[in-house]
């Protein structure tokens, strides 16, 4: 706390694509008050790329205060380009096989679990083969990013030299599974 009775949580996001999200619950918050736009004993903040945000806490009694916090969630939410790279660098790689001959194709699926969900990246390195894929997900606490139909199905064709990115995003701090 400053001499004037204020405390600050200042978050600076210097990333170009990633967002930062934090949800804090103060389990002990005596003689203190969160300032607007926050209220109560908790805050949920998202700081976009290149942004800064500050949480202000006011000490209500000059004789002292008591504070204890519980981090409900703290996450870096990567953008699509970073997630594609993470899929290839850290994800589980699966090579596709011909359905009848079981010969391997140069078609790969990468799957990467991260703080805010699961990302899938497909790449077709073949000169003349097309992958036709239909995925049906059994989702709990996740949503398919960009799925206008609102169902749990993703269907696509992946021609030679093409890539496909699918992102399953966690829904607001809920536990999730696939």
VMD Tcl script that draws the C-alpha trace (Angstrom):
set ca {
  {0.00 0.00 0.00}
  {1.14 3.55 -0.69}
  {1.29 6.19 2.04}
  {-2.01 7.48 0.67}
  {-3.66 4.10 1.28}
  {-3.85 2.65 -2.23}
  {-2.58 -0.63 -3.64}
  {-2.27 -1.51 -7.31}
  {-2.22 -4.58 -9.50}
  {-0.77 -3.34 -12.79}
  {-0.68 -5.69 -15.79}
  {1.23 -4.81 -18.96}
  {0.80 -7.12 -21.95}
  {3.69 -6.61 -24.38}
  {2.66 -9.55 -26.56}
  {1.49 -8.89 -30.12}
  {-1.10 -11.68 -30.30}
  {-1.69 -13.23 -26.86}
  {-4.21 -12.06 -24.26}
  {-3.67 -12.34 -20.50}
  {-6.58 -13.31 -18.27}
  {-6.67 -13.37 -14.48}
  {-9.43 -14.12 -12.02}
  {-8.64 -13.38 -8.36}
  {-10.85 -13.99 -5.32}
  {-9.81 -12.37 -2.04}
  {-10.62 -14.85 0.73}
  {-9.69 -12.24 3.34}
  {-10.33 -8.58 2.47}
  {-10.65 -6.58 5.67}
  {-10.64 -2.76 5.73}
  {-10.08 -2.75 1.94}
  {-12.22 -1.88 -1.08}
  {-11.76 -2.59 -4.79}
  {-12.25 0.62 -6.79}
  {-14.46 0.96 -9.89}
  {-15.02 -0.72 -12.24}
  {-14.32 -3.61 -9.83}
  {-16.43 -4.27 -6.75}
  {-16.80 -6.82 -4.00}
  {-13.91 -9.11 -3.15}
  {-12.88 -10.44 -6.57}
  {-11.96 -9.37 -10.06}
  {-11.76 -10.93 -13.50}
  {-9.56 -9.07 -15.96}
  {-8.51 -9.63 -19.56}
  {-5.63 -7.62 -20.99}
  {-5.36 -7.67 -24.78}
  {-2.20 -7.47 -26.87}
  {-0.33 -4.21 -26.31}
  {-2.71 -3.12 -23.50}
  {-2.19 -2.14 -19.87}
  {-4.79 -2.40 -17.11}
  {-4.70 -1.53 -13.43}
  {-6.76 -2.79 -10.50}
  {-6.94 -0.27 -7.65}
  {-7.44 -1.30 -4.01}
  {-8.20 1.34 -1.39}
  {-7.30 0.94 2.26}
  {-10.37 2.12 4.20}
  {-8.76 2.33 7.65}
  {-5.32 3.90 8.23}
  {-4.68 1.61 11.22}
  {-4.21 -1.47 9.04}
  {-5.81 -4.11 6.86}
  {-5.83 -7.86 6.21}
  {-5.69 -9.53 2.83}
  {-5.42 -13.06 1.44}
  {-6.11 -14.09 -2.14}
  {-6.82 -17.18 -4.15}
  {-5.94 -17.29 -7.83}
  {-8.96 -18.78 -9.55}
  {-7.35 -18.56 -12.99}
  {-4.28 -17.01 -14.51}
  {-3.70 -17.76 -18.18}
  {-1.97 -16.58 -21.31}
  {-4.46 -16.96 -24.16}
  {-2.41 -17.41 -27.31}
  {-3.64 -16.24 -30.70}
  {-4.06 -18.61 -33.66}
  {-0.56 -18.14 -35.13}
  {1.15 -18.92 -31.82}
  {-1.15 -21.92 -31.24}
  {-0.33 -23.33 -34.69}
  {3.37 -23.12 -33.85}
  {2.81 -24.69 -30.43}
  {0.87 -27.54 -32.06}
  {3.80 -28.32 -34.35}
  {6.51 -27.83 -31.72}
  {4.91 -29.36 -28.61}
  {1.78 -31.17 -29.77}
  {1.09 -34.85 -30.27}
  {1.82 -35.66 -33.93}
  {-0.23 -38.29 -35.77}
  {0.50 -39.34 -39.36}
  {-2.44 -40.44 -41.50}
  {-2.48 -43.87 -43.12}
  {-4.21 -45.06 -46.31}
  {-7.49 -46.64 -45.16}
  {-6.95 -49.87 -47.14}
  {-3.20 -50.35 -47.61}
  {-2.17 -48.74 -44.29}
  {0.70 -46.99 -46.13}
  {1.59 -43.66 -44.47}
  {0.61 -40.41 -46.16}
  {2.47 -37.14 -45.62}
  {-0.65 -35.81 -43.91}
  {-0.29 -34.89 -40.24}
  {-2.53 -33.91 -37.37}
  {-1.00 -32.13 -34.36}
  {-2.92 -31.86 -31.08}
  {-1.86 -29.48 -28.31}
  {-3.54 -29.06 -24.91}
  {-2.94 -25.67 -23.31}
  {-4.29 -23.49 -20.47}
  {-7.35 -22.32 -22.37}
  {-8.35 -25.41 -24.37}
  {-7.11 -27.70 -27.12}
  {-5.80 -26.84 -30.58}
  {-5.61 -29.08 -33.65}
  {-3.45 -28.31 -36.67}
  {-3.57 -30.34 -39.88}
  {-1.12 -30.14 -42.76}
  {-1.17 -31.97 -46.08}
  {2.33 -32.27 -47.56}
  {1.33 -34.65 -50.35}
  {1.43 -33.63 -54.02}
  {-1.94 -35.13 -54.97}
  {-3.94 -36.57 -52.03}
  {-6.90 -34.99 -50.26}
  {-7.95 -35.71 -46.68}
  {-11.67 -35.68 -46.00}
  {-12.32 -35.39 -42.27}
  {-15.42 -35.35 -40.10}
  {-14.83 -34.86 -36.39}
  {-17.57 -35.19 -33.81}
  {-16.55 -33.95 -30.38}
  {-18.10 -34.84 -27.03}
  {-17.40 -31.53 -25.29}
  {-17.75 -30.44 -21.69}
  {-16.71 -26.89 -20.80}
  {-15.36 -26.26 -24.33}
  {-16.68 -24.61 -27.46}
  {-15.47 -24.91 -31.07}
  {-14.11 -21.52 -32.13}
  {-15.80 -20.22 -35.28}
  {-18.35 -23.04 -35.47}
  {-21.38 -21.11 -36.74}
  {-23.63 -24.19 -36.63}
  {-23.25 -24.40 -32.86}
  {-22.98 -28.19 -32.89}
  {-20.01 -30.37 -31.95}
  {-19.09 -31.37 -35.53}
  {-16.25 -30.12 -37.75}
  {-16.14 -31.33 -41.35}
  {-13.54 -30.34 -43.95}
  {-11.43 -31.35 -46.97}
  {-7.69 -30.76 -46.94}
  {-6.07 -30.69 -50.36}
  {-2.37 -30.89 -51.28}
  {-0.33 -28.14 -49.61}
  {-3.25 -27.00 -47.42}
  {-3.50 -26.61 -43.66}
  {-6.44 -26.50 -41.25}
  {-6.59 -25.10 -37.72}
  {-9.29 -26.03 -35.18}
  {-9.47 -24.48 -31.73}
  {-11.54 -25.75 -28.82}
  {-11.76 -22.94 -26.25}
  {-12.55 -23.31 -22.57}
  {-15.79 -21.62 -21.52}
  {-15.24 -19.01 -18.79}
  {-13.09 -20.72 -16.17}
  {-15.06 -24.00 -16.20}
  {-13.36 -27.36 -15.87}
  {-13.23 -28.91 -19.31}
  {-12.76 -32.26 -20.97}
  {-13.08 -33.77 -24.41}
}
mol new
graphics top color blue
foreach p $ca { graphics top sphere $p radius 0.5 }
foreach p [lrange $ca 0 end-1] q [lrange $ca 1 end] { graphics top cylinder $p $q radius 0.2 }
display resetview
